[in-house]
Amino acid sequence: MRDEIVVVTFAVVGFSIVVQGLTIPLLLRRTGIPLTISERGPIESVRPGVAT
């Protein structure tokens, strides 16, 4: 019984990580959130007055 619980736990965690890894970039693109720093532009445009 314990072995089955361990296997199911690893399967659920592995499945969750894979699904999240595949869907997060799609959701970020759909909402317009930049995926990389280069898509954001210069730091001054992100946080004006902070970078000196």
mmCIF entry with sequence, helices, sheets and N, C-alpha, C, O atoms, coordinates in Angstrom:
data_MODEL
# 
_entry.id   MODEL 
# 
_entity.id                         1 
_entity.type                       polymer 
_entity.pdbx_number_of_molecules   1 
# 
_entity_poly.entity_id                      1 
_entity_poly.type                           'polypeptide(L)' 
_entity_poly.nstd_linkage                   no 
_entity_poly.nstd_monomer                   no 
_entity_poly.pdbx_seq_one_letter_code       MRDEIVVVTFAVVGFSIVVQGLTIPLLLRRTGIPLTISERGPIESVRPGVAT 
_entity_poly.pdbx_seq_one_letter_code_can   MRDEIVVVTFAVVGFSIVVQGLTIPLLLRRTGIPLTISERGPIESVRPGVAT 
_entity_poly.pdbx_strand_id                 A 
# 
loop_
_entity_poly_seq.entity_id 
_entity_poly_seq.num 
_entity_poly_seq.mon_id 
_entity_poly_seq.hetero 
1 1  MET n 
1 2  ARG n 
1 3  ASP n 
1 4  GLU n 
1 5  ILE n 
1 6  VAL n 
1 7  VAL n 
1 8  VAL n 
1 9  THR n 
1 10 PHE n 
1 11 ALA n 
1 12 VAL n 
1 13 VAL n 
1 14 GLY n 
1 15 PHE n 
1 16 SER n 
1 17 ILE n 
1 18 VAL n 
1 19 VAL n 
1 20 GLN n 
1 21 GLY n 
1 22 LEU n 
1 23 THR n 
1 24 ILE n 
1 25 PRO n 
1 26 LEU n 
1 27 LEU n 
1 28 LEU n 
1 29 ARG n 
1 30 ARG n 
1 31 THR n 
1 32 GLY n 
1 33 ILE n 
1 34 PRO n 
1 35 LEU n 
1 36 THR n 
1 37 ILE n 
1 38 SER n 
1 39 GLU n 
1 40 ARG n 
1 41 GLY n 
1 42 PRO n 
1 43 ILE n 
1 44 GLU n 
1 45 SER n 
1 46 VAL n 
1 47 ARG n 
1 48 PRO n 
1 49 GLY n 
1 50 VAL n 
1 51 ALA n 
1 52 THR n 
# 
_struct_asym.id          A 
_struct_asym.entity_id   1 
# 
loop_
_struct_conf.conf_type_id 
_struct_conf.id 
_struct_conf.pdbx_PDB_helix_id 
_struct_conf.beg_label_comp_id 
_struct_conf.beg_label_asym_id 
_struct_conf.beg_label_seq_id 
_struct_conf.pdbx_beg_PDB_ins_code 
_struct_conf.end_label_comp_id 
_struct_conf.end_label_asym_id 
_struct_conf.end_label_seq_id 
_struct_conf.pdbx_end_PDB_ins_code 
_struct_conf.beg_auth_comp_id 
_struct_conf.beg_auth_asym_id 
_struct_conf.beg_auth_seq_id 
_struct_conf.end_auth_comp_id 
_struct_conf.end_auth_asym_id 
_struct_conf.end_auth_seq_id 
_struct_conf.pdbx_PDB_helix_class 
_struct_conf.details 
_struct_conf.pdbx_PDB_helix_length 
HELX_P HELX_P1 AA1 ARG A 2  ? THR A 31 ? ARG A 2  THR A 31 1 ? 30 
HELX_P HELX_P2 AA2 ILE A 37 ? ARG A 40 ? ILE A 37 ARG A 40 1 ? 4  
HELX_P HELX_P3 AA3 ILE A 43 ? VAL A 46 ? ILE A 43 VAL A 46 1 ? 4  
# 
_struct_conf_type.id          HELX_P 
_struct_conf_type.criteria    ? 
_struct_conf_type.reference   ? 
# 
loop_
_atom_site.group_PDB 
_atom_site.id 
_atom_site.type_symbol 
_atom_site.label_atom_id 
_atom_site.label_alt_id 
_atom_site.label_comp_id 
_atom_site.label_asym_id 
_atom_site.label_entity_id 
_atom_site.label_seq_id 
_atom_site.pdbx_PDB_ins_code 
_atom_site.Cartn_x 
_atom_site.Cartn_y 
_atom_site.Cartn_z 
_atom_site.occupancy 
_atom_site.B_iso_or_equiv 
_atom_site.pdbx_formal_charge 
_atom_site.auth_seq_id 
_atom_site.auth_comp_id 
_atom_site.auth_asym_id 
_atom_site.auth_atom_id 
_atom_site.pdbx_PDB_model_num 
ATOM 1   N N  . MET A 1 1  ? 0.817  -1.193 0.000   1.00 0.00 ? 1  MET A N  1 
ATOM 2   C CA . MET A 1 1  ? 0.000  0.000  0.000   1.00 0.00 ? 1  MET A CA 1 
ATOM 3   C C  . MET A 1 1  ? 0.866  1.264  0.000   1.00 0.00 ? 1  MET A C  1 
ATOM 4   O O  . MET A 1 1  ? 0.572  2.212  -0.729  1.00 0.00 ? 1  MET A O  1 
ATOM 5   N N  . ARG A 1 2  ? 1.914  1.285  0.799   1.00 0.00 ? 2  ARG A N  1 
ATOM 6   C CA . ARG A 1 2  ? 2.784  2.454  0.875   1.00 0.00 ? 2  ARG A CA 1 
ATOM 7   C C  . ARG A 1 2  ? 3.450  2.723  -0.465  1.00 0.00 ? 2  ARG A C  1 
ATOM 8   O O  . ARG A 1 2  ? 3.561  3.876  -0.882  1.00 0.00 ? 2  ARG A O  1 
ATOM 9   N N  . ASP A 1 3  ? 3.893  1.673  -1.143  1.00 0.00 ? 3  ASP A N  1 
ATOM 10  C CA . ASP A 1 3  ? 4.540  1.841  -2.449  1.00 0.00 ? 3  ASP A CA 1 
ATOM 11  C C  . ASP A 1 3  ? 3.588  2.461  -3.469  1.00 0.00 ? 3  ASP A C  1 
ATOM 12  O O  . ASP A 1 3  ? 3.998  3.283  -4.288  1.00 0.00 ? 3  ASP A O  1 
ATOM 13  N N  . GLU A 1 4  ? 2.333  2.071  -3.416  1.00 0.00 ? 4  GLU A N  1 
ATOM 14  C CA . GLU A 1 4  ? 1.353  2.630  -4.337  1.00 0.00 ? 4  GLU A CA 1 
ATOM 15  C C  . GLU A 1 4  ? 1.146  4.125  -4.082  1.00 0.00 ? 4  GLU A C  1 
ATOM 16  O O  . GLU A 1 4  ? 1.013  4.910  -5.021  1.00 0.00 ? 4  GLU A O  1 
ATOM 17  N N  . ILE A 1 5  ? 1.119  4.508  -2.814  1.00 0.00 ? 5  ILE A N  1 
ATOM 18  C CA . ILE A 1 5  ? 0.950  5.917  -2.465  1.00 0.00 ? 5  ILE A CA 1 
ATOM 19  C C  . ILE A 1 5  ? 2.147  6.731  -2.959  1.00 0.00 ? 5  ILE A C  1 
ATOM 20  O O  . ILE A 1 5  ? 1.980  7.835  -3.476  1.00 0.00 ? 5  ILE A O  1 
ATOM 21  N N  . VAL A 1 6  ? 3.348  6.187  -2.800  1.00 0.00 ? 6  VAL A N  1 
ATOM 22  C CA . VAL A 1 6  ? 4.552  6.882  -3.254  1.00 0.00 ? 6  VAL A CA 1 
ATOM 23  C C  . VAL A 1 6  ? 4.530  7.046  -4.769  1.00 0.00 ? 6  VAL A C  1 
ATOM 24  O O  . VAL A 1 6  ? 4.853  8.120  -5.276  1.00 0.00 ? 6  VAL A O  1 
ATOM 25  N N  . VAL A 1 7  ? 4.157  6.005  -5.493  1.00 0.00 ? 7  VAL A N  1 
ATOM 26  C CA . VAL A 1 7  ? 4.112  6.068  -6.954  1.00 0.00 ? 7  VAL A CA 1 
ATOM 27  C C  . VAL A 1 7  ? 3.070  7.074  -7.418  1.00 0.00 ? 7  VAL A C  1 
ATOM 28  O O  . VAL A 1 7  ? 3.338  7.868  -8.319  1.00 0.00 ? 7  VAL A O  1 
ATOM 29  N N  . VAL A 1 8  ? 1.885  7.051  -6.818  1.00 0.00 ? 8  VAL A N  1 
ATOM 30  C CA . VAL A 1 8  ? 0.833  7.990  -7.205  1.00 0.00 ? 8  VAL A CA 1 
ATOM 31  C C  . VAL A 1 8  ? 1.255  9.418  -6.885  1.00 0.00 ? 8  VAL A C  1 
ATOM 32  O O  . VAL A 1 8  ? 0.991  10.330 -7.668  1.00 0.00 ? 8  VAL A O  1 
ATOM 33  N N  . THR A 1 9  ? 1.905  9.622  -5.745  1.00 0.00 ? 9  THR A N  1 
ATOM 34  C CA . THR A 1 9  ? 2.368  10.959 -5.384  1.00 0.00 ? 9  THR A CA 1 
ATOM 35  C C  . THR A 1 9  ? 3.362  11.490 -6.394  1.00 0.00 ? 9  THR A C  1 
ATOM 36  O O  . THR A 1 9  ? 3.237  12.627 -6.849  1.00 0.00 ? 9  THR A O  1 
ATOM 37  N N  . PHE A 1 10 ? 4.350  10.683 -6.752  1.00 0.00 ? 10 PHE A N  1 
ATOM 38  C CA . PHE A 1 10 ? 5.331  11.110 -7.754  1.00 0.00 ? 10 PHE A CA 1 
ATOM 39  C C  . PHE A 1 10 ? 4.668  11.369 -9.100  1.00 0.00 ? 10 PHE A C  1 
ATOM 40  O O  . PHE A 1 10 ? 5.040  12.312 -9.798  1.00 0.00 ? 10 PHE A O  1 
ATOM 41  N N  . ALA A 1 11 ? 3.699  10.552 -9.471  1.00 0.00 ? 11 ALA A N  1 
ATOM 42  C CA . ALA A 1 11 ? 3.007  10.741 -10.749 1.00 0.00 ? 11 ALA A CA 1 
ATOM 43  C C  . ALA A 1 11 ? 2.236  12.061 -10.756 1.00 0.00 ? 11 ALA A C  1 
ATOM 44  O O  . ALA A 1 11 ? 2.266  12.790 -11.748 1.00 0.00 ? 11 ALA A O  1 
ATOM 45  N N  . VAL A 1 12 ? 1.555  12.368 -9.673  1.00 0.00 ? 12 VAL A N  1 
ATOM 46  C CA . VAL A 1 12 ? 0.774  13.609 -9.604  1.00 0.00 ? 12 VAL A CA 1 
ATOM 47  C C  . VAL A 1 12 ? 1.698  14.817 -9.638  1.00 0.00 ? 12 VAL A C  1 
ATOM 48  O O  . VAL A 1 12 ? 1.431  15.783 -10.353 1.00 0.00 ? 12 VAL A O  1 
ATOM 49  N N  . VAL A 1 13 ? 2.778  14.772 -8.875  1.00 0.00 ? 13 VAL A N  1 
ATOM 50  C CA . VAL A 1 13 ? 3.721  15.894 -8.855  1.00 0.00 ? 13 VAL A CA 1 
ATOM 51  C C  . VAL A 1 13 ? 4.367  16.062 -10.229 1.00 0.00 ? 13 VAL A C  1 
ATOM 52  O O  . VAL A 1 13 ? 4.453  17.180 -10.736 1.00 0.00 ? 13 VAL A O  1 
ATOM 53  N N  . GLY A 1 14 ? 4.819  14.975 -10.831 1.00 0.00 ? 14 GLY A N  1 
ATOM 54  C CA . GLY A 1 14 ? 5.426  15.046 -12.159 1.00 0.00 ? 14 GLY A CA 1 
ATOM 55  C C  . GLY A 1 14 ? 4.465  15.584 -13.197 1.00 0.00 ? 14 GLY A C  1 
ATOM 56  O O  . GLY A 1 14 ? 4.839  16.423 -14.016 1.00 0.00 ? 14 GLY A O  1 
ATOM 57  N N  . PHE A 1 15 ? 3.233  15.110 -13.172 1.00 0.00 ? 15 PHE A N  1 
ATOM 58  C CA . PHE A 1 15 ? 2.221  15.577 -14.107 1.00 0.00 ? 15 PHE A CA 1 
ATOM 59  C C  . PHE A 1 15 ? 1.969  17.073 -13.918 1.00 0.00 ? 15 PHE A C  1 
ATOM 60  O O  . PHE A 1 15 ? 1.869  17.819 -14.893 1.00 0.00 ? 15 PHE A O  1 
ATOM 61  N N  . SER A 1 16 ? 1.866  17.503 -12.668 1.00 0.00 ? 16 SER A N  1 
ATOM 62  C CA . SER A 1 16 ? 1.617  18.918 -12.387 1.00 0.00 ? 16 SER A CA 1 
ATOM 63  C C  . SER A 1 16 ? 2.741  19.795 -12.914 1.00 0.00 ? 16 SER A C  1 
ATOM 64  O O  . SER A 1 16 ? 2.484  20.839 -13.513 1.00 0.00 ? 16 SER A O  1 
ATOM 65  N N  . ILE A 1 17 ? 3.977  19.384 -12.698 1.00 0.00 ? 17 ILE A N  1 
ATOM 66  C CA . ILE A 1 17 ? 5.125  20.172 -13.164 1.00 0.00 ? 17 ILE A CA 1 
ATOM 67  C C  . ILE A 1 17 ? 5.130  20.263 -14.685 1.00 0.00 ? 17 ILE A C  1 
ATOM 68  O O  . ILE A 1 17 ? 5.364  21.336 -15.241 1.00 0.00 ? 17 ILE A O  1 
ATOM 69  N N  . VAL A 1 18 ? 4.876  19.153 -15.355 1.00 0.00 ? 18 VAL A N  1 
ATOM 70  C CA . VAL A 1 18 ? 4.883  19.148 -16.826 1.00 0.00 ? 18 VAL A CA 1 
ATOM 71  C C  . VAL A 1 18 ? 3.757  20.020 -17.369 1.00 0.00 ? 18 VAL A C  1 
ATOM 72  O O  . VAL A 1 18 ? 3.979  20.822 -18.276 1.00 0.00 ? 18 VAL A O  1 
ATOM 73  N N  . VAL A 1 19 ? 2.563  19.873 -16.831 1.00 0.00 ? 19 VAL A N  1 
ATOM 74  C CA . VAL A 1 19 ? 1.418  20.652 -17.329 1.00 0.00 ? 19 VAL A CA 1 
ATOM 75  C C  . VAL A 1 19 ? 1.634  22.139 -17.090 1.00 0.00 ? 19 VAL A C  1 
ATOM 76  O O  . VAL A 1 19 ? 1.365  22.953 -17.973 1.00 0.00 ? 19 VAL A O  1 
ATOM 77  N N  . GLN A 1 20 ? 2.117  22.502 -15.906 1.00 0.00 ? 20 GLN A N  1 
ATOM 78  C CA . GLN A 1 20 ? 2.362  23.909 -15.627 1.00 0.00 ? 20 GLN A CA 1 
ATOM 79  C C  . GLN A 1 20 ? 3.461  24.461 -16.533 1.00 0.00 ? 20 GLN A C  1 
ATOM 80  O O  . GLN A 1 20 ? 3.352  25.584 -17.024 1.00 0.00 ? 20 GLN A O  1 
ATOM 81  N N  . GLY A 1 21 ? 4.498  23.694 -16.752 1.00 0.00 ? 21 GLY A N  1 
ATOM 82  C CA . GLY A 1 21 ? 5.583  24.142 -17.614 1.00 0.00 ? 21 GLY A CA 1 
ATOM 83  C C  . GLY A 1 21 ? 5.141  24.362 -19.050 1.00 0.00 ? 21 GLY A C  1 
ATOM 84  O O  . GLY A 1 21 ? 5.673  25.231 -19.741 1.00 0.00 ? 21 GLY A O  1 
ATOM 85  N N  . LEU A 1 22 ? 4.179  23.585 -19.496 1.00 0.00 ? 22 LEU A N  1 
ATOM 86  C CA . LEU A 1 22 ? 3.697  23.723 -20.868 1.00 0.00 ? 22 LEU A CA 1 
ATOM 87  C C  . LEU A 1 22 ? 2.642  24.822 -21.015 1.00 0.00 ? 22 LEU A C  1 
ATOM 88  O O  . LEU A 1 22 ? 2.521  25.419 -22.085 1.00 0.00 ? 22 LEU A O  1 
ATOM 89  N N  . THR A 1 23 ? 1.889  25.092 -19.966 1.00 0.00 ? 23 THR A N  1 
ATOM 90  C CA . THR A 1 23 ? 0.786  26.038 -20.101 1.00 0.00 ? 23 THR A CA 1 
ATOM 91  C C  . THR A 1 23 ? 1.126  27.463 -19.655 1.00 0.00 ? 23 THR A C  1 
ATOM 92  O O  . THR A 1 23 ? 0.501  28.407 -20.138 1.00 0.00 ? 23 THR A O  1 
ATOM 93  N N  . ILE A 1 24 ? 2.075  27.649 -18.767 1.00 0.00 ? 24 ILE A N  1 
ATOM 94  C CA . ILE A 1 24 ? 2.382  28.998 -18.281 1.00 0.00 ? 24 ILE A CA 1 
ATOM 95  C C  . ILE A 1 24 ? 2.826  29.930 -19.409 1.00 0.00 ? 24 ILE A C  1 
ATOM 96  O O  . ILE A 1 24 ? 2.345  31.062 -19.457 1.00 0.00 ? 24 ILE A O  1 
ATOM 97  N N  . PRO A 1 25 ? 3.717  29.521 -20.320 1.00 0.00 ? 25 PRO A N  1 
ATOM 98  C CA . PRO A 1 25 ? 4.068  30.439 -21.417 1.00 0.00 ? 25 PRO A CA 1 
ATOM 99  C C  . PRO A 1 25 ? 2.863  30.836 -22.270 1.00 0.00 ? 25 PRO A C  1 
ATOM 100 O O  . PRO A 1 25 ? 2.766  31.982 -22.708 1.00 0.00 ? 25 PRO A O  1 
ATOM 101 N N  . LEU A 1 26 ? 1.963  29.915 -22.502 1.00 0.00 ? 26 LEU A N  1 
ATOM 102 C CA . LEU A 1 26 ? 0.765  30.242 -23.284 1.00 0.00 ? 26 LEU A CA 1 
ATOM 103 C C  . LEU A 1 26 ? -0.111 31.253 -22.551 1.00 0.00 ? 26 LEU A C  1 
ATOM 104 O O  . LEU A 1 26 ? -0.626 32.191 -23.160 1.00 0.00 ? 26 LEU A O  1 
ATOM 105 N N  . LEU A 1 27 ? -0.277 31.064 -21.262 1.00 0.00 ? 27 LEU A N  1 
ATOM 106 C CA . LEU A 1 27 ? -1.092 32.000 -20.481 1.00 0.00 ? 27 LEU A CA 1 
ATOM 107 C C  . LEU A 1 27 ? -0.442 33.378 -20.411 1.00 0.00 ? 27 LEU A C  1 
ATOM 108 O O  . LEU A 1 27 ? -1.138 34.392 -20.473 1.00 0.00 ? 27 LEU A O  1 
ATOM 109 N N  . LEU A 1 28 ? 0.877  33.427 -20.283 1.00 0.00 ? 28 LEU A N  1 
ATOM 110 C CA . LEU A 1 28 ? 1.564  34.717 -20.230 1.00 0.00 ? 28 LEU A CA 1 
ATOM 111 C C  . LEU A 1 28 ? 1.420  35.461 -21.551 1.00 0.00 ? 28 LEU A C  1 
ATOM 112 O O  . LEU A 1 28 ? 1.195  36.671 -21.558 1.00 0.00 ? 28 LEU A O  1 
ATOM 113 N N  . ARG A 1 29 ? 1.547  34.754 -22.665 1.00 0.00 ? 29 ARG A N  1 
ATOM 114 C CA . ARG A 1 29 ? 1.365  35.400 -23.973 1.00 0.00 ? 29 ARG A CA 1 
ATOM 115 C C  . ARG A 1 29 ? -0.059 35.918 -24.125 1.00 0.00 ? 29 ARG A C  1 
ATOM 116 O O  . ARG A 1 29 ? -0.276 37.024 -24.622 1.00 0.00 ? 29 ARG A O  1 
ATOM 117 N N  . ARG A 1 30 ? -1.012 35.127 -23.701 1.00 0.00 ? 30 ARG A N  1 
ATOM 118 C CA . ARG A 1 30 ? -2.412 35.502 -23.855 1.00 0.00 ? 30 ARG A CA 1 
ATOM 119 C C  . ARG A 1 30 ? -2.764 36.730 -23.014 1.00 0.00 ? 30 ARG A C  1 
ATOM 120 O O  . ARG A 1 30 ? -3.578 37.552 -23.434 1.00 0.00 ? 30 ARG A O  1 
ATOM 121 N N  . THR A 1 31 ? -2.162 36.859 -21.838 1.00 0.00 ? 31 THR A N  1 
ATOM 122 C CA . THR A 1 31 ? -2.450 38.000 -20.972 1.00 0.00 ? 31 THR A CA 1 
ATOM 123 C C  . THR A 1 31 ? -1.579 39.204 -21.288 1.00 0.00 ? 31 THR A C  1 
ATOM 124 O O  . THR A 1 31 ? -1.834 40.298 -20.783 1.00 0.00 ? 31 THR A O  1 
ATOM 125 N N  . GLY A 1 32 ? -0.539 39.021 -22.126 1.00 0.00 ? 32 GLY A N  1 
ATOM 126 C CA . GLY A 1 32 ? 0.317  40.131 -22.510 1.00 0.00 ? 32 GLY A CA 1 
ATOM 127 C C  . GLY A 1 32 ? 1.472  40.380 -21.566 1.00 0.00 ? 32 GLY A C  1 
ATOM 128 O O  . GLY A 1 32 ? 2.179  41.378 -21.705 1.00 0.00 ? 32 GLY A O  1 
ATOM 129 N N  . ILE A 1 33 ? 1.678  39.491 -20.605 1.00 0.00 ? 33 ILE A N  1 
ATOM 130 C CA . ILE A 1 33 ? 2.803  39.633 -19.682 1.00 0.00 ? 33 ILE A CA 1 
ATOM 131 C C  . ILE A 1 33 ? 4.075  39.217 -20.412 1.00 0.00 ? 33 ILE A C  1 
ATOM 132 O O  . ILE A 1 33 ? 4.095  38.153 -21.031 1.00 0.00 ? 33 ILE A O  1 
ATOM 133 N N  . PRO A 1 34 ? 5.147  40.027 -20.359 1.00 0.00 ? 34 PRO A N  1 
ATOM 134 C CA . PRO A 1 34 ? 6.383  39.691 -21.070 1.00 0.00 ? 34 PRO A CA 1 
ATOM 135 C C  . PRO A 1 34 ? 6.996  38.391 -20.549 1.00 0.00 ? 34 PRO A C  1 
ATOM 136 O O  . PRO A 1 34 ? 7.005  38.133 -19.346 1.00 0.00 ? 34 PRO A O  1 
ATOM 137 N N  . LEU A 1 35 ? 7.508  37.581 -21.475 1.00 0.00 ? 35 LEU A N  1 
ATOM 138 C CA . LEU A 1 35 ? 8.124  36.314 -21.097 1.00 0.00 ? 35 LEU A CA 1 
ATOM 139 C C  . LEU A 1 35 ? 9.583  36.485 -20.691 1.00 0.00 ? 35 LEU A C  1 
ATOM 140 O O  . LEU A 1 35 ? 10.086 35.750 -19.842 1.00 0.00 ? 35 LEU A O  1 
ATOM 141 N N  . THR A 1 36 ? 10.262 37.461 -21.301 1.00 0.00 ? 36 THR A N  1 
ATOM 142 C CA . THR A 1 36 ? 11.680 37.657 -21.015 1.00 0.00 ? 36 THR A CA 1 
ATOM 143 C C  . THR A 1 36 ? 11.951 39.125 -20.716 1.00 0.00 ? 36 THR A C  1 
ATOM 144 O O  . THR A 1 36 ? 11.118 39.992 -20.980 1.00 0.00 ? 36 THR A O  1 
ATOM 145 N N  . ILE A 1 37 ? 13.108 39.383 -20.171 1.00 0.00 ? 37 ILE A N  1 
ATOM 146 C CA . ILE A 1 37 ? 13.491 40.758 -19.857 1.00 0.00 ? 37 ILE A CA 1 
ATOM 147 C C  . ILE A 1 37 ? 13.622 41.583 -21.135 1.00 0.00 ? 37 ILE A C  1 
ATOM 148 O O  . ILE A 1 37 ? 13.281 42.765 -21.146 1.00 0.00 ? 37 ILE A O  1 
ATOM 149 N N  . SER A 1 38 ? 14.116 40.965 -22.213 1.00 0.00 ? 38 SER A N  1 
ATOM 150 C CA . SER A 1 38 ? 14.305 41.714 -23.456 1.00 0.00 ? 38 SER A CA 1 
ATOM 151 C C  . SER A 1 38 ? 12.971 42.201 -24.034 1.00 0.00 ? 38 SER A C  1 
ATOM 152 O O  . SER A 1 38 ? 12.940 43.199 -24.755 1.00 0.00 ? 38 SER A O  1 
ATOM 153 N N  . GLU A 1 39 ? 11.890 41.519 -23.729 1.00 0.00 ? 39 GLU A N  1 
ATOM 154 C CA . GLU A 1 39 ? 10.575 41.953 -24.210 1.00 0.00 ? 39 GLU A CA 1 
ATOM 155 C C  . GLU A 1 39 ? 10.045 43.133 -23.405 1.00 0.00 ? 39 GLU A C  1 
ATOM 156 O O  . GLU A 1 39 ? 9.153  43.843 -23.870 1.00 0.00 ? 39 GLU A O  1 
ATOM 157 N N  . ARG A 1 40 ? 10.579 43.353 -22.207 1.00 0.00 ? 40 ARG A N  1 
ATOM 158 C CA . ARG A 1 40 ? 10.116 44.444 -21.353 1.00 0.00 ? 40 ARG A CA 1 
ATOM 159 C C  . ARG A 1 40 ? 10.700 45.776 -21.751 1.00 0.00 ? 40 ARG A C  1 
ATOM 160 O O  . ARG A 1 40 ? 10.080 46.817 -21.533 1.00 0.00 ? 40 ARG A O  1 
ATOM 161 N N  . GLY A 1 41 ? 11.880 45.761 -22.329 1.00 0.00 ? 41 GLY A N  1 
ATOM 162 C CA . GLY A 1 41 ? 12.540 47.008 -22.691 1.00 0.00 ? 41 GLY A CA 1 
ATOM 163 C C  . GLY A 1 41 ? 13.502 47.420 -21.595 1.00 0.00 ? 41 GLY A C  1 
ATOM 164 O O  . GLY A 1 41 ? 13.785 46.640 -20.685 1.00 0.00 ? 41 GLY A O  1 
ATOM 165 N N  . PRO A 1 42 ? 14.002 48.632 -21.678 1.00 0.00 ? 42 PRO A N  1 
ATOM 166 C CA . PRO A 1 42 ? 14.962 49.106 -20.678 1.00 0.00 ? 42 PRO A CA 1 
ATOM 167 C C  . PRO A 1 42 ? 14.340 49.167 -19.284 1.00 0.00 ? 42 PRO A C  1 
ATOM 168 O O  . PRO A 1 42 ? 13.131 49.341 -19.131 1.00 0.00 ? 42 PRO A O  1 
ATOM 169 N N  . ILE A 1 43 ? 15.180 49.022 -18.294 1.00 0.00 ? 43 ILE A N  1 
ATOM 170 C CA . ILE A 1 43 ? 14.710 49.020 -16.903 1.00 0.00 ? 43 ILE A CA 1 
ATOM 171 C C  . ILE A 1 43 ? 14.049 50.340 -16.536 1.00 0.00 ? 43 ILE A C  1 
ATOM 172 O O  . ILE A 1 43 ? 13.153 50.357 -15.692 1.00 0.00 ? 43 ILE A O  1 
ATOM 173 N N  . GLU A 1 44 ? 14.464 51.443 -17.144 1.00 0.00 ? 44 GLU A N  1 
ATOM 174 C CA . GLU A 1 44 ? 13.862 52.740 -16.833 1.00 0.00 ? 44 GLU A CA 1 
ATOM 175 C C  . GLU A 1 44 ? 12.376 52.770 -17.196 1.00 0.00 ? 44 GLU A C  1 
ATOM 176 O O  . GLU A 1 44 ? 11.584 53.425 -16.518 1.00 0.00 ? 44 GLU A O  1 
ATOM 177 N N  . SER A 1 45 ? 12.001 52.069 -18.253 1.00 0.00 ? 45 SER A N  1 
ATOM 178 C CA . SER A 1 45 ? 10.606 52.088 -18.645 1.00 0.00 ? 45 SER A CA 1 
ATOM 179 C C  . SER A 1 45 ? 9.762  51.208 -17.727 1.00 0.00 ? 45 SER A C  1 
ATOM 180 O O  . SER A 1 45 ? 8.550  51.397 -17.631 1.00 0.00 ? 45 SER A O  1 
ATOM 181 N N  . VAL A 1 46 ? 10.392 50.253 -17.055 1.00 0.00 ? 46 VAL A N  1 
ATOM 182 C CA . VAL A 1 46 ? 9.666  49.384 -16.149 1.00 0.00 ? 46 VAL A CA 1 
ATOM 183 C C  . VAL A 1 46 ? 9.485  50.036 -14.793 1.00 0.00 ? 46 VAL A C  1 
ATOM 184 O O  . VAL A 1 46 ? 8.394  50.003 -14.224 1.00 0.00 ? 46 VAL A O  1 
ATOM 185 N N  . ARG A 1 47 ? 10.560 50.633 -14.269 1.00 0.00 ? 47 ARG A N  1 
ATOM 186 C CA . ARG A 1 47 ? 10.525 51.273 -12.956 1.00 0.00 ? 47 ARG A CA 1 
ATOM 187 C C  . ARG A 1 47 ? 11.178 52.644 -13.046 1.00 0.00 ? 47 ARG A C  1 
ATOM 188 O O  . ARG A 1 47 ? 12.341 52.790 -12.672 1.00 0.00 ? 47 ARG A O  1 
ATOM 189 N N  . PRO A 1 48 ? 10.478 53.628 -13.520 1.00 0.00 ? 48 PRO A N  1 
ATOM 190 C CA . PRO A 1 48 ? 11.090 54.953 -13.697 1.00 0.00 ? 48 PRO A CA 1 
ATOM 191 C C  . PRO A 1 48 ? 11.559 55.537 -12.379 1.00 0.00 ? 48 PRO A C  1 
ATOM 192 O O  . PRO A 1 48 ? 10.886 55.430 -11.354 1.00 0.00 ? 48 PRO A O  1 
ATOM 193 N N  . GLY A 1 49 ? 12.735 56.160 -12.428 1.00 0.00 ? 49 GLY A N  1 
ATOM 194 C CA . GLY A 1 49 ? 13.280 56.834 -11.266 1.00 0.00 ? 49 GLY A CA 1 
ATOM 195 C C  . GLY A 1 49 ? 14.052 55.936 -10.321 1.00 0.00 ? 49 GLY A C  1 
ATOM 196 O O  . GLY A 1 49 ? 14.680 56.432 -9.385  1.00 0.00 ? 49 GLY A O  1 
ATOM 197 N N  . VAL A 1 50 ? 14.024 54.608 -10.542 1.00 0.00 ? 50 VAL A N  1 
ATOM 198 C CA . VAL A 1 50 ? 14.721 53.695 -9.635  1.00 0.00 ? 50 VAL A CA 1 
ATOM 199 C C  . VAL A 1 50 ? 16.159 53.498 -10.100 1.00 0.00 ? 50 VAL A C  1 
ATOM 200 O O  . VAL A 1 50 ? 17.087 53.572 -9.294  1.00 0.00 ? 50 VAL A O  1 
ATOM 201 N N  . ALA A 1 51 ? 16.353 53.245 -11.403 1.00 0.00 ? 51 ALA A N  1 
ATOM 202 C CA . ALA A 1 51 ? 17.695 53.012 -11.927 1.00 0.00 ? 51 ALA A CA 1 
ATOM 203 C C  . ALA A 1 51 ? 18.444 54.352 -12.041 1.00 0.00 ? 51 ALA A C  1 
ATOM 204 O O  . ALA A 1 51 ? 17.918 55.332 -12.568 1.00 0.00 ? 51 ALA A O  1 
ATOM 205 N N  . THR A 1 52 ? 19.672 54.364 -11.538 1.00 0.00 ? 52 THR A N  1 
ATOM 206 C CA . THR A 1 52 ? 20.452 55.607 -11.626 1.00 0.00 ? 52 THR A CA 1 
ATOM 207 C C  . THR A 1 52 ? 21.759 55.350 -12.320 1.00 0.00 ? 52 THR A C  1 
ATOM 208 O O  . THR A 1 52 ? 22.558 56.271 -12.492 1.00 0.00 ? 52 THR A O  1 
# 
